[in-house]
Amino acid sequence: MSLPPAPPAPPALAAAIAAIAAQAATAILAVYRTDFTVDEKADRSPVTQADLAAHDIIVAALGALTPDIPVLSEESARVPLAERSGWTRLWLVDPLDGTREFVRRNDEFSINIALIEQHVPVFGLIHVPVAGTCYWAARGAGAWKLDAAGAAPHRIHTRLLGDAPVRVAGSRVYTGHPLTTYLEHLGRHEYRGVGSALKACLIAEGEADLYPRFGPTCEWDTAASQIILEEAGGGLTDTFMRPLRYNARPILLNPDFIAFGDPSRDWSRYLPRRKSKA
């Protein structure tokens, strides 16, 4: 099966997607500054007008930029595998990652856009609306951070651990026995609660080392993070240290995963002993 026409090559692609994300961020912040209402989706997760406005902007803009590449967004995700399985290349979008953080007004939410080819992320961009920062990576082109509009991007890298305590970035919401047990096995560490895909961004720029996730997430939550981490020197894998794959299963839920900066350590060793899957 042939791929649809390729999008622009980086960094031209990064500039185009960053402009789309900035437009969506403007719409998000316009809602953020109001007394917005919060609705509930079928899975009981929150949704706001900001989610929907960003979705509409991103989907329309990606459709204009790459009309032959389908877009799968959190807010339009009910596409059966029978249709999706024919997509050899697709955009995977979370128009507002961290809606709970948005509702709490703690500024820790992001826009995540990733390009998937043959189940693998090959480009990813994470935009932080409140800070105005943007992280992006493309396969073979490294990982980059843009601190503000108009500034020159600079390359980012994960850090090697050495003897320092492991700096763990994790959710403020999803805690419990699996995470507690893992951290006990991990040993000396520092824990920092952070919202949305910002956890992966901190790891990619060497400000954190590890994000173990035990609990439900979806493919649009991790695809951009994965390519950014991989190009920065780290990775995002399942608990058997295998990189996640996308648009390959009937459901769009991820397995438990580990995002990390130092690939020289087997981060699965801190899990309970179990037999490896084939």
C-alpha positions as CSV (number, residue, x, y, z in Angstrom):
1,M,0.0,0.0,0.0
2,S,1.5,3.3,-1.0
3,L,1.9,6.3,1.2
4,P,0.0,9.6,0.5
5,P,2.2,12.5,-0.6
6,A,4.7,13.5,2.0
7,P,4.3,16.7,4.0
8,P,7.0,19.4,3.8
9,A,10.4,18.4,5.2
10,P,11.6,19.8,8.5
11,P,12.2,22.5,9.6
12,A,9.6,23.9,7.1
13,L,7.1,21.4,8.5
14,A,7.8,22.5,12.1
15,A,7.3,26.1,11.1
16,A,3.9,25.3,9.5
17,I,2.7,23.2,12.4
18,A,3.9,25.7,15.0
19,A,1.9,28.4,13.3
20,I,-1.2,26.1,13.4
21,A,-0.6,25.4,17.1
22,A,-0.2,29.1,17.8
23,Q,-3.5,29.8,16.2
24,A,-5.2,27.1,18.2
25,A,-3.5,28.4,21.4
26,T,-5.0,31.9,20.8
27,A,-8.4,30.3,20.7
28,I,-7.7,28.3,23.8
29,L,-6.5,31.3,25.8
30,A,-9.5,33.3,24.8
31,V,-11.7,30.7,26.5
32,Y,-9.2,30.3,29.4
33,R,-9.7,34.0,30.4
34,T,-13.4,33.6,30.7
35,D,-15.8,31.9,33.1
36,F,-16.1,29.0,30.8
37,T,-18.4,26.0,31.4
38,V,-17.2,22.4,31.6
39,D,-19.2,19.5,29.9
40,E,-18.6,15.8,30.3
41,K,-18.0,13.3,27.5
42,A,-19.3,9.8,27.4
43,D,-16.2,8.5,29.1
44,R,-16.8,11.1,31.9
45,S,-13.7,13.1,31.0
46,P,-14.1,16.9,30.8
47,V,-14.4,18.9,27.7
48,T,-14.7,22.7,27.2
49,Q,-15.3,25.1,24.3
50,A,-11.5,25.5,24.2
51,D,-11.0,21.8,23.3
52,L,-13.6,22.1,20.5
53,A,-12.3,25.4,19.2
54,A,-8.7,24.1,19.0
55,H,-9.9,20.9,17.3
56,D,-11.7,22.8,14.6
57,I,-8.7,25.1,13.9
58,I,-6.2,22.3,13.8
59,V,-8.2,19.9,11.7
60,A,-9.1,22.6,9.1
61,A,-5.5,23.8,8.9
62,L,-3.9,20.3,8.6
63,G,-6.5,19.5,6.0
64,A,-5.4,22.6,4.0
65,L,-1.7,21.9,4.5
66,T,-1.7,18.1,3.7
67,P,-5.1,17.3,2.1
68,D,-4.2,13.7,1.4
69,I,-3.3,12.9,5.0
70,P,-6.2,12.1,7.3
71,V,-6.5,13.6,10.8
72,L,-7.4,11.7,13.9
73,S,-8.2,14.0,16.8
74,E,-9.3,13.3,20.3
75,E,-12.5,15.2,19.6
76,S,-13.3,13.1,16.4
77,A,-11.8,9.8,17.4
78,R,-14.6,7.4,16.5
79,V,-13.1,6.1,13.3
80,P,-13.4,2.3,13.1
81,L,-10.2,0.2,12.6
82,A,-11.6,-1.0,9.3
83,E,-11.2,2.5,8.0
84,R,-8.1,3.5,9.9
85,S,-6.2,0.4,8.9
86,G,-5.9,1.8,5.4
87,W,-4.2,4.9,6.7
88,T,-0.5,4.4,6.1
89,R,0.2,8.0,7.2
90,L,-2.0,10.2,9.5
91,W,-2.0,13.1,11.8
92,L,-2.7,12.3,15.5
93,V,-3.9,15.3,17.5
94,D,-4.8,16.2,21.0
95,P,-6.1,19.8,20.6
96,L,-6.0,20.4,24.4
97,D,-4.0,17.9,26.4
98,G,-4.6,18.4,30.1
99,T,-8.2,19.6,30.1
100,R,-8.3,18.9,33.9
101,E,-5.4,21.2,34.3
102,F,-7.1,23.8,32.1
103,V,-10.2,23.6,34.3
104,R,-8.0,24.0,37.5
105,R,-6.3,27.0,35.8
106,N,-2.8,25.9,36.7
107,D,-1.5,26.7,33.2
108,E,-0.1,23.1,32.6
109,F,-1.9,22.1,29.4
110,S,-0.6,21.7,25.9
111,I,-1.4,21.1,22.2
112,N,0.0,17.9,20.8
113,I,0.3,17.2,17.1
114,A,2.1,14.1,15.7
115,L,2.6,12.6,12.2
116,I,2.4,8.8,12.1
117,E,3.9,6.7,9.3
118,Q,3.4,2.9,9.3
119,H,2.4,3.0,13.0
120,V,5.5,5.0,14.1
121,P,5.7,8.8,15.0
122,V,8.0,10.6,12.6
123,F,7.2,14.2,13.6
124,G,5.8,15.6,16.8
125,L,5.1,19.1,18.2
126,I,4.0,20.1,21.6
127,H,2.9,23.7,22.1
128,V,2.4,25.2,25.6
129,P,-0.2,28.0,25.2
130,V,0.3,29.9,28.5
131,A,4.1,30.0,28.2
132,G,4.2,30.3,24.4
133,T,6.9,27.6,24.2
134,C,7.0,25.0,21.5
135,Y,8.9,21.7,21.4
136,W,9.2,19.7,18.2
137,A,11.2,16.8,16.7
138,A,11.4,15.0,13.4
139,R,12.9,11.6,12.6
140,G,16.7,12.1,12.1
141,A,16.5,15.9,12.7
142,G,16.8,16.1,16.4
143,A,14.6,17.6,19.1
144,W,14.2,21.4,19.4
145,K,12.6,24.0,21.7
146,L,11.4,27.4,20.7
147,D,11.1,29.6,23.8
148,A,8.9,32.3,22.3
149,A,7.6,33.4,19.0
150,G,10.3,35.0,16.9
151,A,13.2,33.4,18.9
152,A,15.6,31.0,17.4
153,P,15.0,27.4,18.2
154,H,17.7,25.5,20.1
155,R,18.4,21.8,20.2
156,I,17.5,19.9,23.4
157,H,18.9,16.7,24.9
158,T,18.0,14.4,27.7
159,R,20.6,13.9,30.5
160,L,22.5,10.9,31.6
161,L,21.8,10.0,35.2
162,G,25.2,9.2,36.9
163,D,24.7,9.0,40.7
164,A,22.1,11.7,41.0
165,P,18.7,11.0,42.4
166,V,16.1,10.2,39.6
167,R,13.9,13.2,39.0
168,V,10.5,11.8,38.4
169,A,7.7,13.8,36.6
170,G,4.3,12.4,37.2
171,S,0.6,13.2,37.3
172,R,-1.0,15.0,40.2
173,V,-4.2,13.0,39.6
174,Y,-3.4,9.4,38.7
175,T,-1.5,7.9,41.7
176,G,-1.9,4.7,43.6
177,H,-0.5,1.3,44.3
178,P,1.3,0.5,40.9
179,L,3.1,3.9,40.9
180,T,3.9,3.8,44.6
181,T,5.4,0.3,44.3
182,Y,7.4,1.3,41.3
183,L,8.9,4.3,43.0
184,E,9.7,2.2,46.1
185,H,11.7,-0.1,43.9
186,L,13.3,2.8,42.1
187,G,15.0,4.1,45.2
188,R,16.4,7.6,45.7
189,H,14.3,10.0,43.7
190,E,12.6,13.4,43.6
191,Y,8.9,13.6,42.5
192,R,7.3,16.5,40.7
193,G,3.6,16.7,39.8
194,V,3.2,18.1,36.3
195,G,0.2,18.3,33.9
196,S,-0.2,17.1,30.3
197,A,2.7,16.4,27.9
198,L,4.8,18.8,29.8
199,K,6.2,15.8,31.7
200,A,7.8,14.5,28.5
201,C,9.1,18.0,27.6
202,L,10.9,18.3,30.9
203,I,12.6,14.9,30.3
204,A,13.5,15.9,26.7
205,E,15.3,19.0,27.9
206,G,17.1,17.3,30.8
207,E,15.0,18.9,33.6
208,A,13.5,15.5,34.6
209,D,14.5,11.9,34.0
210,L,11.5,9.6,34.2
211,Y,7.7,9.5,33.8
212,P,6.2,6.0,34.6
213,R,2.5,5.9,33.7
214,F,0.2,3.2,35.1
215,G,-3.3,4.0,34.0
216,P,-5.4,4.9,31.0
217,T,-4.0,7.2,28.3
218,C,-4.8,7.5,24.6
219,E,-2.5,7.5,21.5
220,W,-2.9,11.2,20.9
221,D,-1.5,11.8,24.5
222,T,1.9,10.2,23.7
223,A,2.7,10.2,20.0
224,A,4.3,13.7,19.9
225,S,6.0,13.1,23.2
226,Q,7.5,9.8,21.9
227,I,9.3,11.3,18.9
228,I,10.5,14.3,20.8
229,L,12.0,12.0,23.5
230,E,13.5,9.7,21.0
231,E,15.2,12.5,19.1
232,A,16.4,14.1,22.3
233,G,18.1,10.9,23.3
234,G,15.5,9.1,25.5
235,G,12.5,7.0,24.7
236,L,8.9,6.2,25.5
237,T,8.1,2.5,25.7
238,D,5.7,0.0,27.1
239,T,6.8,-1.8,30.3
240,F,8.7,-4.4,28.2
241,M,10.8,-1.5,26.8
242,R,9.2,-1.7,23.4
243,P,8.4,1.7,21.6
244,L,4.7,2.3,21.4
245,R,2.9,1.8,18.1
246,Y,0.0,3.8,16.8
247,N,-3.2,3.2,14.8
248,A,-2.5,-0.5,14.9
249,R,-5.3,-1.8,17.2
250,P,-9.1,-1.6,17.4
251,I,-8.8,0.6,20.5
252,L,-6.8,3.8,20.8
253,L,-5.8,3.2,24.4
254,N,-2.1,2.9,25.3
255,P,-0.6,0.2,27.5
256,D,1.1,1.3,30.7
257,F,4.3,3.1,29.6
258,I,7.6,4.5,30.7
259,A,9.0,7.8,29.4
260,F,12.7,8.3,30.2
261,G,15.8,10.3,29.4
262,D,18.7,7.9,29.9
263,P,18.3,4.8,27.7
264,S,21.3,3.1,29.3
265,R,19.1,2.0,32.2
266,D,16.5,-0.8,32.1
267,W,13.6,1.1,33.6
268,S,11.5,-2.1,33.6
269,R,13.7,-3.6,36.3
270,Y,11.7,-1.7,38.9
271,L,8.5,-3.4,38.0
272,P,7.3,-6.6,39.7
273,R,9.0,-9.7,38.1
274,R,7.0,-11.2,35.3
275,K,7.5,-13.2,32.1
276,S,8.3,-11.3,29.0
277,K,5.6,-11.2,26.2
278,A,6.4,-12.7,22.9
